[in-house]
Amino acid sequence: MDADASGTVLKRERARDAILEMIESRRPGDAIPSERSLCATLGVSRPTLRAAVDELVAAGLLVREHGRGMFVAPEKITQELISADLALSVPRAAGAWSSRLLEFTTLQAGARVGRKLRMSPAADIVYVARLRLVDGAPMAIEHLHIRAELVPGLSAEELESGDLYEHLRERHDVHVHEAVQAIEPTVVTRAEARLLDVPELSPALLFERLTSDTTGRPVEYVHSLYRGDRYRIVSRLALGPAAAVEPLEGGHHPGIPPGDFAQREPITSSTRGDIQSGD
């Protein structure tokens, strides 16, 4: 590598680390010194500083506001994956979660959803699209496909407030038991970007989940899109036995539903649920 190029990379990395220290010492919404001030303080050029700042903006740690400056970004919503003794227990994600319905209708399952739910393509499903919000800010777009015969009379109120899986259990006698979920990176389309209040082609996490009841019957198929700048997954690996941890009370439980899951024994490794989205 060219010596000058290597020096530039090192300067950018040091500038990035210095700004990270500033971010970590401040609260969300607090201002960061101007680029001119940072250049003088850190002894780097404007292009080097901007490259470091661009990385932090892309990572969702800094926010640029035109004409105002740079600010510490809102905290990311963190979902932990905890593995212990070959079991997967699921803590709740942070923040106050709510939903806004985008679409709510009954239609035929079709070939793809029918295969996933093990039902005829001509059979009816309830299709729901909803925007998930955390503390009032858009966080995710969810697309739910639920067997219609399991949820007669399912209401908009059930989909917008409270815990959907509790509603399924208490109002429809549907007891969810297991979920298989996959997570992969993606980017948002123009329409998705408008709903999530992010730029088009922003990074996102795509979740796909199939939830079954206590008899092994598929109940719902869900695919969700979560903002990559505000949501993260953290894995905690247990390297030895530990004391049992009491489940947390309250809060949102994305991915693997609370309700029945929270009341049962820890989900075994066969669940294969990479955790997230959908109460």
C-alpha positions, 0 to 999 in steps of 0.5 A: 500500500502507498505510504500516503494512502496508508497514512490517510487511512490511519488519520481517518481511523483516528478521527473516527475513534475521536468522534466516537468518544465524543458520541459516547460521552453525549446523549442522543440529540446532543450536538457535535462540534463543527467540521472546521472545529474538529479539523483543527482539534484533531489535526486532519484535513476536511476530506479526511474528517468528512470521510470519518463522519460519513462512516458514522452517519452511515452506521446510524451513530451521527445525524447531519442536519442541513444548516444546523450541524451534526448531532448524536443519533437516537439510540439503536433498538437492540434485540439480544439473542441469548444461547445457553445450554442448547436453549434459546431464550429471548429478551425483549427489545427496548422502547415503547412499541406501537402499530399503525395499520397500512392494509387489512383484508382477507384474500386467497393464500396463493401458491407461495404463502399456501405452501408456507402455511400448508394450506390450499392456494385457494384458501383464505388468509388474513393479510395485514400490513402495518408500520411498527413504531418505537417511541413514535418513530417508524422502525419496521414494516410488517406483512402478516399472513394468518390463516383466516379460519383461525381468527374469525372476527380479528379486529383492527384494534387487535392489530394496532394495540396490545400484544397480537399473540395474547389476542390470538390466545385469549380471543381466538384460542390460538396458542403459538408455540414455535417460530422459525425465523431467518434474517438477511441484509437488504435495502429499502425501496422508494415506497418503503423509504417514505414509510420508514423516513429514511433515504431510498436504498438505505440498509435494512434487515429483512426478517422472514418468520413462520409461527406454529401452534402447539399442534405444529400447525402453521399459524402465520407467515410474516416478512418484515423490514427493519431499519438498519440504522436504528435496529441491531441484533446482539448475540450472547454466547454462553460458554458454560452453565449459568443460573436461570434468568427470570423473564423480563416483564413488559416491553416488546418482544419482536420476532418470537412472540411473548405470551405463550413463549414467555410462559413456556420452557426456553425454546430449544435450538430446533427453533432456529429463530433468529429473533425479531418482529411481529407482536 
